[in-house]
Amino acid sequence: MSDFTTTDGIRLHYTDNGGGQPLLCLAGLTRNGRDFSFLAPHLPDQRLITLDSRGRGASGYDPDYMTYNVLREARDAIELLDHLKLDKATVLGTSRGGLLAMALAASHPERLAGVILNDIGPVVGAQGIARIMDYVGKKPKAKTLDAAAADLKAAMDRDFPGVPLSVWRRQAEYQYRATEAGLEPRYDPNLRKALLEQAATGATPDMWLFFEALRDLPLGVLRGANSDILPHETLEEMKRRHPDLIAAEVPDRGHVPFLDEPQSLPLIHRILKDAR
């Protein structure tokens, strides 16, 4: 586990394990690199790199919370590749991380060997946005990690049927830290302000333009069958615009698949093979 400092002075945390072909993993909006621990055991021969985006996980918070945006976070990913002296990498982007991958394709296509999008596309479902805004920037009601795990299972059981409580306990630890005052999210609560202000000013880029930049790259897309973030019609339009896109739907998963499912792993391995 290591840190580096961005060109605008923010300390970012990353992990870099294994050897061989590099796979850079970028997490979701409020999440961090620990999410990829479900995938890691299935890639023993991979150089697996995870990045905690600014304001998330073990990375530093930025007093100027408006830097919590897709373009700056994509630049942070490039600066990590520079720090590691990597000419290019395959990028696996979960949710927000997939938006960063599209931004990277538009700004630095020469640094990408391939892209895997985990339950994300250029259009984010309105129902999913509403659900996210209902919790971003707010403390959980639960006071302990065990209670948070039970709450996660109760809230997610419809879209993730059959996932055992032990998995939600792991996820609770990845999402929250225990303090004397209760649980704290592992991200800067000012992320909510950034989202609201960016929406109010229309600062969100046209992601379809960024998606078009993926046309010459090996591209795989995973969709949770119960997802409220990646609508089925959006995935069909993505296939139309990128005929070589490889897609897989993961049953009994909403937003987002854990990436260790039997439908997820073959697609990940296929894109890694094509990206060589």
Summary of the structure (lengths in Angstrom):
residues: 276
radius of gyration: 17.4
end to end distance: 25.9
largest distance: 52.7
contacts: 945
relative contact order: 0.16
helix: 39%
strand: 20%
